[in-house]
Amino acid sequence: HYLKLFFDRNSCVGLRILRAILHSRPSRMKKATRLKICNYTFLFLTMAALSSSIQLEATHSQGICPVWLHIAVCLAFMIAVVWHLYLHFKWNAWIKRLRSQKSHVTKWLAIFGILTFITAVVTFIHWGTTHEHSPIGGVHGKLGFAFLALSIGHTVKRIKFFKR
């Protein structure tokens, strides 16, 4: 009942929250300012995701709290990815625009991001039912590290943006 209320078009509570996050209220904020907020959020979330990933890799995903922390941090990271793409491309044909990017790193970033997300869903379903590490979790971890490495490279290439 609560999920229906949250996502119901008539009440729009969930949609209003999502819209507020994506538009970085106040709406009079310039695109460059919203991108700067998004990118600084990315810096924080990248380090947090990398830290939680290394911690899970070192402990072989032992313990429920570190796994839930990793899920929360990386879910926030993926929401930031959507926000970042929205700020650059809006909702208009963003897959087509990603494909037409000149930067090969950006294209690989998109591919690894999608693969990481897909394996995250499968790994979450497996872990949620068994609370054990799985081979698909290992694949997810390797894809996630590659995705984070490309993200860091993507950020370093655009470091001038942060210096302005």
Phi and psi in radians as a Rosetta constraint file:
Dihedral C 1 N 2 CA 2 C 2 CIRCULARHARMONIC -1.186 0.35
Dihedral N 2 CA 2 C 2 N 3 CIRCULARHARMONIC -0.663 0.35
Dihedral C 2 N 3 CA 3 C 3 CIRCULARHARMONIC -1.128 0.35
Dihedral N 3 CA 3 C 3 N 4 CIRCULARHARMONIC -0.707 0.35
Dihedral C 3 N 4 CA 4 C 4 CIRCULARHARMONIC -1.088 0.35
Dihedral N 4 CA 4 C 4 N 5 CIRCULARHARMONIC -0.749 0.35
Dihedral C 4 N 5 CA 5 C 5 CIRCULARHARMONIC -1.119 0.35
Dihedral N 5 CA 5 C 5 N 6 CIRCULARHARMONIC -0.675 0.35
Dihedral C 5 N 6 CA 6 C 6 CIRCULARHARMONIC -1.151 0.35
Dihedral N 6 CA 6 C 6 N 7 CIRCULARHARMONIC -0.691 0.35
Dihedral C 6 N 7 CA 7 C 7 CIRCULARHARMONIC -1.852 0.35
Dihedral N 7 CA 7 C 7 N 8 CIRCULARHARMONIC 0.072 0.35
Dihedral C 7 N 8 CA 8 C 8 CIRCULARHARMONIC -1.151 0.35
Dihedral N 8 CA 8 C 8 N 9 CIRCULARHARMONIC 2.342 0.35
Dihedral C 8 N 9 CA 9 C 9 CIRCULARHARMONIC -1.086 0.35
Dihedral N 9 CA 9 C 9 N 10 CIRCULARHARMONIC -0.569 0.35
Dihedral C 9 N 10 CA 10 C 10 CIRCULARHARMONIC -1.230 0.35
Dihedral N 10 CA 10 C 10 N 11 CIRCULARHARMONIC -0.699 0.35
Dihedral C 10 N 11 CA 11 C 11 CIRCULARHARMONIC -1.496 0.35
Dihedral N 11 CA 11 C 11 N 12 CIRCULARHARMONIC -0.632 0.35
Dihedral C 11 N 12 CA 12 C 12 CIRCULARHARMONIC 0.992 0.35
Dihedral N 12 CA 12 C 12 N 13 CIRCULARHARMONIC 0.385 0.35
Dihedral C 12 N 13 CA 13 C 13 CIRCULARHARMONIC -1.059 0.35
Dihedral N 13 CA 13 C 13 N 14 CIRCULARHARMONIC -0.879 0.35
Dihedral C 13 N 14 CA 14 C 14 CIRCULARHARMONIC -1.101 0.35
Dihedral N 14 CA 14 C 14 N 15 CIRCULARHARMONIC -0.723 0.35
Dihedral C 14 N 15 CA 15 C 15 CIRCULARHARMONIC -1.158 0.35
Dihedral N 15 CA 15 C 15 N 16 CIRCULARHARMONIC -0.658 0.35
Dihedral C 15 N 16 CA 16 C 16 CIRCULARHARMONIC -1.140 0.35
Dihedral N 16 CA 16 C 16 N 17 CIRCULARHARMONIC -0.706 0.35
Dihedral C 16 N 17 CA 17 C 17 CIRCULARHARMONIC -1.117 0.35
Dihedral N 17 CA 17 C 17 N 18 CIRCULARHARMONIC -0.832 0.35
Dihedral C 17 N 18 CA 18 C 18 CIRCULARHARMONIC -1.063 0.35
Dihedral N 18 CA 18 C 18 N 19 CIRCULARHARMONIC -0.757 0.35
Dihedral C 18 N 19 CA 19 C 19 CIRCULARHARMONIC -1.090 0.35
Dihedral N 19 CA 19 C 19 N 20 CIRCULARHARMONIC -0.708 0.35
Dihedral C 19 N 20 CA 20 C 20 CIRCULARHARMONIC -1.121 0.35
Dihedral N 20 CA 20 C 20 N 21 CIRCULARHARMONIC -0.690 0.35
Dihedral C 20 N 21 CA 21 C 21 CIRCULARHARMONIC -1.163 0.35
Dihedral N 21 CA 21 C 21 N 22 CIRCULARHARMONIC -0.828 0.35
Dihedral C 21 N 22 CA 22 C 22 CIRCULARHARMONIC -1.166 0.35
Dihedral N 22 CA 22 C 22 N 23 CIRCULARHARMONIC -0.598 0.35
Dihedral C 22 N 23 CA 23 C 23 CIRCULARHARMONIC -1.575 0.35
Dihedral N 23 CA 23 C 23 N 24 CIRCULARHARMONIC -0.082 0.35
Dihedral C 23 N 24 CA 24 C 24 CIRCULARHARMONIC 0.845 0.35
Dihedral N 24 CA 24 C 24 N 25 CIRCULARHARMONIC 1.168 0.35
Dihedral C 24 N 25 CA 25 C 25 CIRCULARHARMONIC -0.859 0.35
Dihedral N 25 CA 25 C 25 N 26 CIRCULARHARMONIC 2.524 0.35
Dihedral C 25 N 26 CA 26 C 26 CIRCULARHARMONIC -1.281 0.35
Dihedral N 26 CA 26 C 26 N 27 CIRCULARHARMONIC 2.622 0.35
Dihedral C 26 N 27 CA 27 C 27 CIRCULARHARMONIC -1.219 0.35
Dihedral N 27 CA 27 C 27 N 28 CIRCULARHARMONIC -0.217 0.35
Dihedral C 27 N 28 CA 28 C 28 CIRCULARHARMONIC -1.387 0.35
Dihedral N 28 CA 28 C 28 N 29 CIRCULARHARMONIC -0.061 0.35
Dihedral C 28 N 29 CA 29 C 29 CIRCULARHARMONIC -1.153 0.35
Dihedral N 29 CA 29 C 29 N 30 CIRCULARHARMONIC 2.433 0.35
Dihedral C 29 N 30 CA 30 C 30 CIRCULARHARMONIC -1.240 0.35
Dihedral N 30 CA 30 C 30 N 31 CIRCULARHARMONIC 2.735 0.35
Dihedral C 30 N 31 CA 31 C 31 CIRCULARHARMONIC -1.036 0.35
Dihedral N 31 CA 31 C 31 N 32 CIRCULARHARMONIC -0.715 0.35
Dihedral C 31 N 32 CA 32 C 32 CIRCULARHARMONIC -1.098 0.35
Dihedral N 32 CA 32 C 32 N 33 CIRCULARHARMONIC -0.659 0.35
Dihedral C 32 N 33 CA 33 C 33 CIRCULARHARMONIC -1.183 0.35
Dihedral N 33 CA 33 C 33 N 34 CIRCULARHARMONIC -0.750 0.35
Dihedral C 33 N 34 CA 34 C 34 CIRCULARHARMONIC -1.106 0.35
Dihedral N 34 CA 34 C 34 N 35 CIRCULARHARMONIC -0.696 0.35
Dihedral C 34 N 35 CA 35 C 35 CIRCULARHARMONIC -1.120 0.35
Dihedral N 35 CA 35 C 35 N 36 CIRCULARHARMONIC -0.685 0.35
Dihedral C 35 N 36 CA 36 C 36 CIRCULARHARMONIC -1.112 0.35
Dihedral N 36 CA 36 C 36 N 37 CIRCULARHARMONIC -0.751 0.35
Dihedral C 36 N 37 CA 37 C 37 CIRCULARHARMONIC -1.075 0.35
Dihedral N 37 CA 37 C 37 N 38 CIRCULARHARMONIC -0.790 0.35
Dihedral C 37 N 38 CA 38 C 38 CIRCULARHARMONIC -1.068 0.35
Dihedral N 38 CA 38 C 38 N 39 CIRCULARHARMONIC -0.790 0.35
Dihedral C 38 N 39 CA 39 C 39 CIRCULARHARMONIC -1.204 0.35
Dihedral N 39 CA 39 C 39 N 40 CIRCULARHARMONIC -0.640 0.35
Dihedral C 39 N 40 CA 40 C 40 CIRCULARHARMONIC -1.185 0.35
Dihedral N 40 CA 40 C 40 N 41 CIRCULARHARMONIC -0.615 0.35
Dihedral C 40 N 41 CA 41 C 41 CIRCULARHARMONIC -1.096 0.35
Dihedral N 41 CA 41 C 41 N 42 CIRCULARHARMONIC -0.713 0.35
Dihedral C 41 N 42 CA 42 C 42 CIRCULARHARMONIC -1.041 0.35
Dihedral N 42 CA 42 C 42 N 43 CIRCULARHARMONIC -0.744 0.35
Dihedral C 42 N 43 CA 43 C 43 CIRCULARHARMONIC -1.001 0.35
Dihedral N 43 CA 43 C 43 N 44 CIRCULARHARMONIC -0.843 0.35
Dihedral C 43 N 44 CA 44 C 44 CIRCULARHARMONIC -1.092 0.35
Dihedral N 44 CA 44 C 44 N 45 CIRCULARHARMONIC -0.841 0.35
Dihedral C 44 N 45 CA 45 C 45 CIRCULARHARMONIC -1.191 0.35
Dihedral N 45 CA 45 C 45 N 46 CIRCULARHARMONIC -0.561 0.35
Dihedral C 45 N 46 CA 46 C 46 CIRCULARHARMONIC -1.119 0.35
Dihedral N 46 CA 46 C 46 N 47 CIRCULARHARMONIC -0.792 0.35
Dihedral C 46 N 47 CA 47 C 47 CIRCULARHARMONIC -1.148 0.35
Dihedral N 47 CA 47 C 47 N 48 CIRCULARHARMONIC -0.692 0.35
Dihedral C 47 N 48 CA 48 C 48 CIRCULARHARMONIC -1.162 0.35
Dihedral N 48 CA 48 C 48 N 49 CIRCULARHARMONIC -0.734 0.35
Dihedral C 48 N 49 CA 49 C 49 CIRCULARHARMONIC -1.152 0.35
Dihedral N 49 CA 49 C 49 N 50 CIRCULARHARMONIC -0.729 0.35
Dihedral C 49 N 50 CA 50 C 50 CIRCULARHARMONIC -1.101 0.35
Dihedral N 50 CA 50 C 50 N 51 CIRCULARHARMONIC -0.764 0.35
Dihedral C 50 N 51 CA 51 C 51 CIRCULARHARMONIC -1.085 0.35
Dihedral N 51 CA 51 C 51 N 52 CIRCULARHARMONIC -0.825 0.35
Dihedral C 51 N 52 CA 52 C 52 CIRCULARHARMONIC -1.193 0.35
Dihedral N 52 CA 52 C 52 N 53 CIRCULARHARMONIC -0.568 0.35
Dihedral C 52 N 53 CA 53 C 53 CIRCULARHARMONIC -1.169 0.35
Dihedral N 53 CA 53 C 53 N 54 CIRCULARHARMONIC -0.775 0.35
Dihedral C 53 N 54 CA 54 C 54 CIRCULARHARMONIC -1.110 0.35
Dihedral N 54 CA 54 C 54 N 55 CIRCULARHARMONIC -0.713 0.35
Dihedral C 54 N 55 CA 55 C 55 CIRCULARHARMONIC -1.096 0.35
Dihedral N 55 CA 55 C 55 N 56 CIRCULARHARMONIC -0.755 0.35
Dihedral C 55 N 56 CA 56 C 56 CIRCULARHARMONIC -1.161 0.35
Dihedral N 56 CA 56 C 56 N 57 CIRCULARHARMONIC -0.679 0.35
Dihedral C 56 N 57 CA 57 C 57 CIRCULARHARMONIC -1.142 0.35
Dihedral N 57 CA 57 C 57 N 58 CIRCULARHARMONIC -0.716 0.35
Dihedral C 57 N 58 CA 58 C 58 CIRCULARHARMONIC -1.207 0.35
Dihedral N 58 CA 58 C 58 N 59 CIRCULARHARMONIC -0.584 0.35
Dihedral C 58 N 59 CA 59 C 59 CIRCULARHARMONIC -1.759 0.35
Dihedral N 59 CA 59 C 59 N 60 CIRCULARHARMONIC 0.089 0.35
Dihedral C 59 N 60 CA 60 C 60 CIRCULARHARMONIC 0.987 0.35
Dihedral N 60 CA 60 C 60 N 61 CIRCULARHARMONIC 0.700 0.35
Dihedral C 60 N 61 CA 61 C 61 CIRCULARHARMONIC 1.036 0.35
Dihedral N 61 CA 61 C 61 N 62 CIRCULARHARMONIC 0.606 0.35
Dihedral C 61 N 62 CA 62 C 62 CIRCULARHARMONIC -1.439 0.35
Dihedral N 62 CA 62 C 62 N 63 CIRCULARHARMONIC 2.376 0.35
Dihedral C 62 N 63 CA 63 C 63 CIRCULARHARMONIC 1.655 0.35
Dihedral N 63 CA 63 C 63 N 64 CIRCULARHARMONIC 2.473 0.35
Dihedral C 63 N 64 CA 64 C 64 CIRCULARHARMONIC -1.382 0.35
Dihedral N 64 CA 64 C 64 N 65 CIRCULARHARMONIC -0.727 0.35
Dihedral C 64 N 65 CA 65 C 65 CIRCULARHARMONIC -1.070 0.35
Dihedral N 65 CA 65 C 65 N 66 CIRCULARHARMONIC -0.808 0.35
Dihedral C 65 N 66 CA 66 C 66 CIRCULARHARMONIC -1.086 0.35
Dihedral N 66 CA 66 C 66 N 67 CIRCULARHARMONIC -0.607 0.35
Dihedral C 66 N 67 CA 67 C 67 CIRCULARHARMONIC -1.198 0.35
Dihedral N 67 CA 67 C 67 N 68 CIRCULARHARMONIC -0.783 0.35
Dihedral C 67 N 68 CA 68 C 68 CIRCULARHARMONIC -1.120 0.35
Dihedral N 68 CA 68 C 68 N 69 CIRCULARHARMONIC -0.650 0.35
Dihedral C 68 N 69 CA 69 C 69 CIRCULARHARMONIC -1.092 0.35
Dihedral N 69 CA 69 C 69 N 70 CIRCULARHARMONIC -0.768 0.35
Dihedral C 69 N 70 CA 70 C 70 CIRCULARHARMONIC -1.069 0.35
Dihedral N 70 CA 70 C 70 N 71 CIRCULARHARMONIC -0.759 0.35
Dihedral C 70 N 71 CA 71 C 71 CIRCULARHARMONIC -1.072 0.35
Dihedral N 71 CA 71 C 71 N 72 CIRCULARHARMONIC -0.796 0.35
Dihedral C 71 N 72 CA 72 C 72 CIRCULARHARMONIC -1.117 0.35
Dihedral N 72 CA 72 C 72 N 73 CIRCULARHARMONIC -0.809 0.35
Dihedral C 72 N 73 CA 73 C 73 CIRCULARHARMONIC -1.114 0.35
Dihedral N 73 CA 73 C 73 N 74 CIRCULARHARMONIC -0.789 0.35
Dihedral C 73 N 74 CA 74 C 74 CIRCULARHARMONIC -1.300 0.35
Dihedral N 74 CA 74 C 74 N 75 CIRCULARHARMONIC -0.493 0.35
Dihedral C 74 N 75 CA 75 C 75 CIRCULARHARMONIC -1.158 0.35
Dihedral N 75 CA 75 C 75 N 76 CIRCULARHARMONIC -0.740 0.35
Dihedral C 75 N 76 CA 76 C 76 CIRCULARHARMONIC -1.083 0.35
Dihedral N 76 CA 76 C 76 N 77 CIRCULARHARMONIC -0.667 0.35
Dihedral C 76 N 77 CA 77 C 77 CIRCULARHARMONIC -1.090 0.35
Dihedral N 77 CA 77 C 77 N 78 CIRCULARHARMONIC -0.791 0.35
Dihedral C 77 N 78 CA 78 C 78 CIRCULARHARMONIC -1.161 0.35
Dihedral N 78 CA 78 C 78 N 79 CIRCULARHARMONIC -0.615 0.35
Dihedral C 78 N 79 CA 79 C 79 CIRCULARHARMONIC -1.120 0.35
Dihedral N 79 CA 79 C 79 N 80 CIRCULARHARMONIC -0.676 0.35
Dihedral C 79 N 80 CA 80 C 80 CIRCULARHARMONIC -1.138 0.35
Dihedral N 80 CA 80 C 80 N 81 CIRCULARHARMONIC -0.590 0.35
Dihedral C 80 N 81 CA 81 C 81 CIRCULARHARMONIC -1.083 0.35
Dihedral N 81 CA 81 C 81 N 82 CIRCULARHARMONIC -0.829 0.35
Dihedral C 81 N 82 CA 82 C 82 CIRCULARHARMONIC -1.073 0.35
Dihedral N 82 CA 82 C 82 N 83 CIRCULARHARMONIC -0.748 0.35
Dihedral C 82 N 83 CA 83 C 83 CIRCULARHARMONIC -1.053 0.35
Dihedral N 83 CA 83 C 83 N 84 CIRCULARHARMONIC -0.784 0.35
Dihedral C 83 N 84 CA 84 C 84 CIRCULARHARMONIC -1.082 0.35
Dihedral N 84 CA 84 C 84 N 85 CIRCULARHARMONIC -0.815 0.35
Dihedral C 84 N 85 CA 85 C 85 CIRCULARHARMONIC -1.101 0.35
Dihedral N 85 CA 85 C 85 N 86 CIRCULARHARMONIC -0.695 0.35
Dihedral C 85 N 86 CA 86 C 86 CIRCULARHARMONIC -1.083 0.35
Dihedral N 86 CA 86 C 86 N 87 CIRCULARHARMONIC -0.775 0.35
Dihedral C 86 N 87 CA 87 C 87 CIRCULARHARMONIC -1.113 0.35
Dihedral N 87 CA 87 C 87 N 88 CIRCULARHARMONIC -0.585 0.35
Dihedral C 87 N 88 CA 88 C 88 CIRCULARHARMONIC -1.413 0.35
Dihedral N 88 CA 88 C 88 N 89 CIRCULARHARMONIC -0.759 0.35
Dihedral C 88 N 89 CA 89 C 89 CIRCULARHARMONIC -2.061 0.35
Dihedral N 89 CA 89 C 89 N 90 CIRCULARHARMONIC -0.036 0.35
Dihedral C 89 N 90 CA 90 C 90 CIRCULARHARMONIC 0.980 0.35
Dihedral N 90 CA 90 C 90 N 91 CIRCULARHARMONIC -2.627 0.35
Dihedral C 90 N 91 CA 91 C 91 CIRCULARHARMONIC -1.744 0.35
Dihedral N 91 CA 91 C 91 N 92 CIRCULARHARMONIC -0.038 0.35
Dihedral C 91 N 92 CA 92 C 92 CIRCULARHARMONIC -1.388 0.35
Dihedral N 92 CA 92 C 92 N 93 CIRCULARHARMONIC 1.872 0.35
Dihedral C 92 N 93 CA 93 C 93 CIRCULARHARMONIC 0.840 0.35
Dihedral N 93 CA 93 C 93 N 94 CIRCULARHARMONIC 0.801 0.35
Dihedral C 93 N 94 CA 94 C 94 CIRCULARHARMONIC -1.226 0.35
Dihedral N 94 CA 94 C 94 N 95 CIRCULARHARMONIC -0.469 0.35
Dihedral C 94 N 95 CA 95 C 95 CIRCULARHARMONIC -1.170 0.35
Dihedral N 95 CA 95 C 95 N 96 CIRCULARHARMONIC -0.762 0.35
Dihedral C 95 N 96 CA 96 C 96 CIRCULARHARMONIC -1.083 0.35
Dihedral N 96 CA 96 C 96 N 97 CIRCULARHARMONIC -0.718 0.35
Dihedral C 96 N 97 CA 97 C 97 CIRCULARHARMONIC -1.190 0.35
Dihedral N 97 CA 97 C 97 N 98 CIRCULARHARMONIC -0.623 0.35
Dihedral C 97 N 98 CA 98 C 98 CIRCULARHARMONIC -1.139 0.35
Dihedral N 98 CA 98 C 98 N 99 CIRCULARHARMONIC -0.700 0.35
Dihedral C 98 N 99 CA 99 C 99 CIRCULARHARMONIC -1.115 0.35
Dihedral N 99 CA 99 C 99 N 100 CIRCULARHARMONIC -0.588 0.35
Dihedral C 99 N 100 CA 100 C 100 CIRCULARHARMONIC -1.517 0.35
Dihedral N 100 CA 100 C 100 N 101 CIRCULARHARMONIC 0.106 0.35
Dihedral C 100 N 101 CA 101 C 101 CIRCULARHARMONIC -1.090 0.35
Dihedral N 101 CA 101 C 101 N 102 CIRCULARHARMONIC 2.477 0.35
Dihedral C 101 N 102 CA 102 C 102 CIRCULARHARMONIC -1.346 0.35
Dihedral N 102 CA 102 C 102 N 103 CIRCULARHARMONIC -0.578 0.35
Dihedral C 102 N 103 CA 103 C 103 CIRCULARHARMONIC -1.269 0.35
Dihedral N 103 CA 103 C 103 N 104 CIRCULARHARMONIC 2.125 0.35
Dihedral C 103 N 104 CA 104 C 104 CIRCULARHARMONIC -1.201 0.35
Dihedral N 104 CA 104 C 104 N 105 CIRCULARHARMONIC -0.543 0.35
Dihedral C 104 N 105 CA 105 C 105 CIRCULARHARMONIC -1.099 0.35
Dihedral N 105 CA 105 C 105 N 106 CIRCULARHARMONIC -0.733 0.35
Dihedral C 105 N 106 CA 106 C 106 CIRCULARHARMONIC -1.120 0.35
Dihedral N 106 CA 106 C 106 N 107 CIRCULARHARMONIC -0.700 0.35
Dihedral C 106 N 107 CA 107 C 107 CIRCULARHARMONIC -1.122 0.35
Dihedral N 107 CA 107 C 107 N 108 CIRCULARHARMONIC -0.796 0.35
Dihedral C 107 N 108 CA 108 C 108 CIRCULARHARMONIC -1.157 0.35
Dihedral N 108 CA 108 C 108 N 109 CIRCULARHARMONIC -0.588 0.35
Dihedral C 108 N 109 CA 109 C 109 CIRCULARHARMONIC -1.054 0.35
Dihedral N 109 CA 109 C 109 N 110 CIRCULARHARMONIC -0.766 0.35
Dihedral C 109 N 110 CA 110 C 110 CIRCULARHARMONIC -1.124 0.35
Dihedral N 110 CA 110 C 110 N 111 CIRCULARHARMONIC -0.765 0.35
Dihedral C 110 N 111 CA 111 C 111 CIRCULARHARMONIC -1.107 0.35
Dihedral N 111 CA 111 C 111 N 112 CIRCULARHARMONIC -0.853 0.35
Dihedral C 111 N 112 CA 112 C 112 CIRCULARHARMONIC -1.160 0.35
Dihedral N 112 CA 112 C 112 N 113 CIRCULARHARMONIC -0.590 0.35
Dihedral C 112 N 113 CA 113 C 113 CIRCULARHARMONIC -1.100 0.35
Dihedral N 113 CA 113 C 113 N 114 CIRCULARHARMONIC -0.787 0.35
Dihedral C 113 N 114 CA 114 C 114 CIRCULARHARMONIC -1.149 0.35
Dihedral N 114 CA 114 C 114 N 115 CIRCULARHARMONIC -0.785 0.35
Dihedral C 114 N 115 CA 115 C 115 CIRCULARHARMONIC -1.109 0.35
Dihedral N 115 CA 115 C 115 N 116 CIRCULARHARMONIC -0.689 0.35
Dihedral C 115 N 116 CA 116 C 116 CIRCULARHARMONIC -1.106 0.35
Dihedral N 116 CA 116 C 116 N 117 CIRCULARHARMONIC -0.746 0.35
Dihedral C 116 N 117 CA 117 C 117 CIRCULARHARMONIC -1.141 0.35
Dihedral N 117 CA 117 C 117 N 118 CIRCULARHARMONIC -0.776 0.35
Dihedral C 117 N 118 CA 118 C 118 CIRCULARHARMONIC -1.078 0.35
Dihedral N 118 CA 118 C 118 N 119 CIRCULARHARMONIC -0.824 0.35
Dihedral C 118 N 119 CA 119 C 119 CIRCULARHARMONIC -1.191 0.35
Dihedral N 119 CA 119 C 119 N 120 CIRCULARHARMONIC -0.476 0.35
Dihedral C 119 N 120 CA 120 C 120 CIRCULARHARMONIC -1.138 0.35
Dihedral N 120 CA 120 C 120 N 121 CIRCULARHARMONIC -0.734 0.35
Dihedral C 120 N 121 CA 121 C 121 CIRCULARHARMONIC -1.119 0.35
Dihedral N 121 CA 121 C 121 N 122 CIRCULARHARMONIC -0.801 0.35
Dihedral C 121 N 122 CA 122 C 122 CIRCULARHARMONIC -1.116 0.35
Dihedral N 122 CA 122 C 122 N 123 CIRCULARHARMONIC -0.766 0.35
Dihedral C 122 N 123 CA 123 C 123 CIRCULARHARMONIC -1.108 0.35
Dihedral N 123 CA 123 C 123 N 124 CIRCULARHARMONIC -0.711 0.35
Dihedral C 123 N 124 CA 124 C 124 CIRCULARHARMONIC -1.087 0.35
Dihedral N 124 CA 124 C 124 N 125 CIRCULARHARMONIC -0.748 0.35
Dihedral C 124 N 125 CA 125 C 125 CIRCULARHARMONIC -1.100 0.35
Dihedral N 125 CA 125 C 125 N 126 CIRCULARHARMONIC -0.768 0.35
Dihedral C 125 N 126 CA 126 C 126 CIRCULARHARMONIC -1.137 0.35
Dihedral N 126 CA 126 C 126 N 127 CIRCULARHARMONIC -0.842 0.35
Dihedral C 126 N 127 CA 127 C 127 CIRCULARHARMONIC -1.139 0.35
Dihedral N 127 CA 127 C 127 N 128 CIRCULARHARMONIC -0.648 0.35
Dihedral C 127 N 128 CA 128 C 128 CIRCULARHARMONIC -1.114 0.35
Dihedral N 128 CA 128 C 128 N 129 CIRCULARHARMONIC -0.502 0.35
Dihedral C 128 N 129 CA 129 C 129 CIRCULARHARMONIC -1.617 0.35
Dihedral N 129 CA 129 C 129 N 130 CIRCULARHARMONIC -0.484 0.35
Dihedral C 129 N 130 CA 130 C 130 CIRCULARHARMONIC -2.043 0.35
Dihedral N 130 CA 130 C 130 N 131 CIRCULARHARMONIC -0.362 0.35
Dihedral C 130 N 131 CA 131 C 131 CIRCULARHARMONIC 0.983 0.35
Dihedral N 131 CA 131 C 131 N 132 CIRCULARHARMONIC 0.603 0.35
Dihedral C 131 N 132 CA 132 C 132 CIRCULARHARMONIC -2.257 0.35
Dihedral N 132 CA 132 C 132 N 133 CIRCULARHARMONIC 2.658 0.35
Dihedral C 132 N 133 CA 133 C 133 CIRCULARHARMONIC -1.222 0.35
Dihedral N 133 CA 133 C 133 N 134 CIRCULARHARMONIC 2.513 0.35
Dihedral C 133 N 134 CA 134 C 134 CIRCULARHARMONIC -2.271 0.35
Dihedral N 134 CA 134 C 134 N 135 CIRCULARHARMONIC 2.855 0.35
Dihedral C 134 N 135 CA 135 C 135 CIRCULARHARMONIC -1.035 0.35
Dihedral N 135 CA 135 C 135 N 136 CIRCULARHARMONIC -0.662 0.35
Dihedral C 135 N 136 CA 136 C 136 CIRCULARHARMONIC -1.154 0.35
Dihedral N 136 CA 136 C 136 N 137 CIRCULARHARMONIC -0.508 0.35
Dihedral C 136 N 137 CA 137 C 137 CIRCULARHARMONIC -1.144 0.35
Dihedral N 137 CA 137 C 137 N 138 CIRCULARHARMONIC -0.653 0.35
Dihedral C 137 N 138 CA 138 C 138 CIRCULARHARMONIC -1.136 0.35
Dihedral N 138 CA 138 C 138 N 139 CIRCULARHARMONIC -0.748 0.35
Dihedral C 138 N 139 CA 139 C 139 CIRCULARHARMONIC -1.089 0.35
Dihedral N 139 CA 139 C 139 N 140 CIRCULARHARMONIC -0.755 0.35
Dihedral C 139 N 140 CA 140 C 140 CIRCULARHARMONIC -1.019 0.35
Dihedral N 140 CA 140 C 140 N 141 CIRCULARHARMONIC -0.743 0.35
Dihedral C 140 N 141 CA 141 C 141 CIRCULARHARMONIC -1.084 0.35
Dihedral N 141 CA 141 C 141 N 142 CIRCULARHARMONIC -0.768 0.35
Dihedral C 141 N 142 CA 142 C 142 CIRCULARHARMONIC -1.160 0.35
Dihedral N 142 CA 142 C 142 N 143 CIRCULARHARMONIC -0.755 0.35
Dihedral C 142 N 143 CA 143 C 143 CIRCULARHARMONIC -1.101 0.35
Dihedral N 143 CA 143 C 143 N 144 CIRCULARHARMONIC -0.696 0.35
Dihedral C 143 N 144 CA 144 C 144 CIRCULARHARMONIC -1.110 0.35
Dihedral N 144 CA 144 C 144 N 145 CIRCULARHARMONIC -0.729 0.35
Dihedral C 144 N 145 CA 145 C 145 CIRCULARHARMONIC -1.107 0.35
Dihedral N 145 CA 145 C 145 N 146 CIRCULARHARMONIC -0.724 0.35
Dihedral C 145 N 146 CA 146 C 146 CIRCULARHARMONIC -1.100 0.35
Dihedral N 146 CA 146 C 146 N 147 CIRCULARHARMONIC -0.727 0.35
Dihedral C 146 N 147 CA 147 C 147 CIRCULARHARMONIC -1.089 0.35
Dihedral N 147 CA 147 C 147 N 148 CIRCULARHARMONIC -0.774 0.35
Dihedral C 147 N 148 CA 148 C 148 CIRCULARHARMONIC -1.161 0.35
Dihedral N 148 CA 148 C 148 N 149 CIRCULARHARMONIC -0.664 0.35
Dihedral C 148 N 149 CA 149 C 149 CIRCULARHARMONIC -1.106 0.35
Dihedral N 149 CA 149 C 149 N 150 CIRCULARHARMONIC -0.761 0.35
Dihedral C 149 N 150 CA 150 C 150 CIRCULARHARMONIC -1.144 0.35
Dihedral N 150 CA 150 C 150 N 151 CIRCULARHARMONIC -0.622 0.35
Dihedral C 150 N 151 CA 151 C 151 CIRCULARHARMONIC -1.096 0.35
Dihedral N 151 CA 151 C 151 N 152 CIRCULARHARMONIC -0.738 0.35
Dihedral C 151 N 152 CA 152 C 152 CIRCULARHARMONIC -1.142 0.35
Dihedral N 152 CA 152 C 152 N 153 CIRCULARHARMONIC -0.740 0.35
Dihedral C 152 N 153 CA 153 C 153 CIRCULARHARMONIC -1.087 0.35
Dihedral N 153 CA 153 C 153 N 154 CIRCULARHARMONIC -0.704 0.35
Dihedral C 153 N 154 CA 154 C 154 CIRCULARHARMONIC -1.071 0.35
Dihedral N 154 CA 154 C 154 N 155 CIRCULARHARMONIC -0.713 0.35
Dihedral C 154 N 155 CA 155 C 155 CIRCULARHARMONIC -1.215 0.35
Dihedral N 155 CA 155 C 155 N 156 CIRCULARHARMONIC -0.776 0.35
Dihedral C 155 N 156 CA 156 C 156 CIRCULARHARMONIC -1.073 0.35
Dihedral N 156 CA 156 C 156 N 157 CIRCULARHARMONIC -0.668 0.35
Dihedral C 156 N 157 CA 157 C 157 CIRCULARHARMONIC -1.097 0.35
Dihedral N 157 CA 157 C 157 N 158 CIRCULARHARMONIC -0.492 0.35
Dihedral C 157 N 158 CA 158 C 158 CIRCULARHARMONIC -1.900 0.35
Dihedral N 158 CA 158 C 158 N 159 CIRCULARHARMONIC 0.477 0.35
Dihedral C 158 N 159 CA 159 C 159 CIRCULARHARMONIC -1.087 0.35
Dihedral N 159 CA 159 C 159 N 160 CIRCULARHARMONIC -0.447 0.35
Dihedral C 159 N 160 CA 160 C 160 CIRCULARHARMONIC -1.026 0.35
Dihedral N 160 CA 160 C 160 N 161 CIRCULARHARMONIC -0.544 0.35
Dihedral C 160 N 161 CA 161 C 161 CIRCULARHARMONIC -1.035 0.35
Dihedral N 161 CA 161 C 161 N 162 CIRCULARHARMONIC -0.661 0.35
Dihedral C 161 N 162 CA 162 C 162 CIRCULARHARMONIC -1.354 0.35
Dihedral N 162 CA 162 C 162 N 163 CIRCULARHARMONIC -0.394 0.35
Dihedral C 162 N 163 CA 163 C 163 CIRCULARHARMONIC -1.438 0.35
Dihedral N 163 CA 163 C 163 N 164 CIRCULARHARMONIC -0.277 0.35
